[in-house]
C-alpha cells in the first residue's frame, strides 16, 4: 500500500515523530496543541503512514477494549470520540489513535487508490440521488437572483 501524501502541517508533526520526538516535544517545538498533534498522527495512520503507537502510549489492551466496545455496545458503528472516551475510560488521544488503527484494519479509510475510487463513486451516486433532474448546480442561498427564495418571516 502506498501512503497518501499528507498536508504540510500534518507532515511536519509526522516527520518529527519519525525522528523520535514525543508529542510533547513536537508541541513545544511547533506550538501546535498536543491534542492537534494526535489528530495529525491519526491522519497519518489513516493515510497509510506507519506511526509508533506504542511510543505514544497505545497498548494492545486499549485496541482490544475499544474494538469490543464497538462490536458489543455500538452495533459495529464507529462512535463519536467523546462518547467512546467516556464509555471506555481511555484517554481521548489514545482513543483517537485506536480508532484510526481500527479504520485502517477494516478498510474504512481512503488510503488506497481502489478505496479512493470506491469512495468517490459512492459519494457521486449519493449526490445524484439527491439532485433534482435538470438542475446542474445547487442554488446559492445567499444570492437572491439564483432562483432560490426562502420563505419570509411575517
C-alpha positions in Angstrom: 0.0 0.0 0.0 1.4 3.4 -1.0 0.7 6.0 1.6 -1.2 9.2 0.6 0.6 12.5 0.7 0.0 14.4 4.0 -1.0 18.0 4.3 2.0 20.2 5.2 1.3 20.7 8.9 0.3 17.1 9.4 3.5 16.0 7.7 5.6 18.3 10.0 4.2 16.5 13.1 4.6 13.2 11.4 8.3 13.8 10.3 9.2 15.0 13.9 7.6 11.8 15.3 9.6 9.7 12.8 12.7 11.4 14.1 11.8 10.1 17.6 10.3 13.2 19.2 7.4 12.7 21.6 4.1 14.5 21.2 5.0 17.0 23.9 8.3 17.8 22.3 6.5 18.3 19.0 4.0 20.6 20.7 6.8 22.6 22.3 8.8 22.9 19.1 5.9 23.7 16.8 3.4 25.4 19.1 0.8 23.0 17.8 -1.5 21.9 20.7 -0.7 18.4 21.8 -4.3 17.3 21.0 -3.9 18.5 17.5 -0.6 16.6 17.2 -2.5 13.4 18.0 -5.0 14.4 15.3 -2.1 14.6 12.9 -0.9 11.2 14.0 -4.4 9.7 13.4 -4.5 11.3 10.0 -1.1 9.9 9.1 -2.2 6.4 10.2 -5.4 6.6 8.1 -3.3 7.8 5.1 -1.2 4.7 5.3 1.9 6.0 7.1 3.4 4.0 9.9 3.1 5.6 13.4 4.8 4.2 16.5 1.6 3.9 18.6 3.4 2.1 21.4 5.7 5.1 21.9 2.5 7.2 22.0 1.1 5.2 24.9 -1.3 2.9 23.0 -1.4 -0.6 24.4 -2.8 -3.7 22.8 -5.4 -3.9 25.6 -6.7 -0.4 24.6 -7.2 -1.6 21.0 -9.0 -4.8 22.2 -11.2 -2.9 24.6 -12.3 -0.3 22.1 -12.8 -2.9 19.4 -15.0 -5.0 21.7 -16.9 -1.9 22.8 -17.7 -1.0 19.2 -18.8 -4.6 18.4 -20.9 -5.1 21.6 -22.2 -1.7 22.5 -22.2 0.4 19.3 -23.7 -2.2 16.9 -20.5 -2.2 14.9 -20.7 1.6 14.2 -17.8 3.9 14.9 -18.9 6.1 17.8 -18.1 9.8 18.3 -14.8 10.2 20.0 -16.2 11.9 23.2 -18.8 9.2 23.6 -16.2 6.5 23.2 -13.7 8.2 25.6 -16.3 8.4 28.4 -17.7 4.9 27.8 -14.4 3.0 27.9 -12.5 5.3 30.3 -9.4 5.6 28.0 -7.6 8.9 27.2 -9.1 10.8 24.3 -5.7 10.8 22.5 -5.4 7.1 22.8 -9.0 6.6 21.6 -8.3 8.8 18.6 -5.2 6.7 17.6 -7.0 3.4 18.2 -10.0 4.5 16.0 -7.5 5.3 13.2 -5.9 1.9 13.5 -9.3 0.2 13.5 -10.4 2.1 10.4 -7.3 1.0 8.6 -7.7 -2.6 9.8 -11.3 -2.7 8.4 -10.6 -0.8 5.2 -12.6 2.3 6.3 -10.0 4.8 5.0 -9.3 6.1 1.6 -5.6 5.3 1.8 -5.5 3.1 -1.3 -6.4 4.2 -4.8 -9.1 1.5 -5.1 -10.7 2.7 -1.9 -10.4 6.3 -3.1 -12.2 5.4 -6.3 -14.9 3.5 -4.5 -15.5 6.4 -2.1 -15.7 8.9 -5.0 -18.2 6.6 -6.8 -20.3 6.2 -3.7 -20.3 9.9 -3.0 -21.2 10.7 -6.6 -24.1 8.2 -6.5 -25.4 9.7 -3.3 -25.3 13.2 -4.8 -27.1 12.0 -7.9 -29.9 10.6 -5.8 -30.4 14.0 -4.1 -30.1 16.3 -7.1 -33.3 17.2 -8.9 -33.1 16.2 -12.6 -32.5 19.3 -14.8 -30.6 21.2 -12.1 -27.0 21.2 -12.8 -25.8 23.1 -9.7 -27.0 23.9 -6.3 -28.7 27.2 -5.8 -26.8 29.9 -4.0 -28.8 30.5 -0.8 -27.3 34.0 -0.3 -27.9 35.3 -3.8 -31.5 36.4 -4.5 -31.0 36.2 -8.3 -30.2 32.5 -8.1 -33.8 31.4 -8.1 -34.0 30.3 -4.5 -36.4 32.4 -2.5 -36.6 31.3 1.2 -39.9 31.9 3.0 -40.1 35.3 4.6 -40.9 35.7 8.3 -44.1 37.7 8.9 
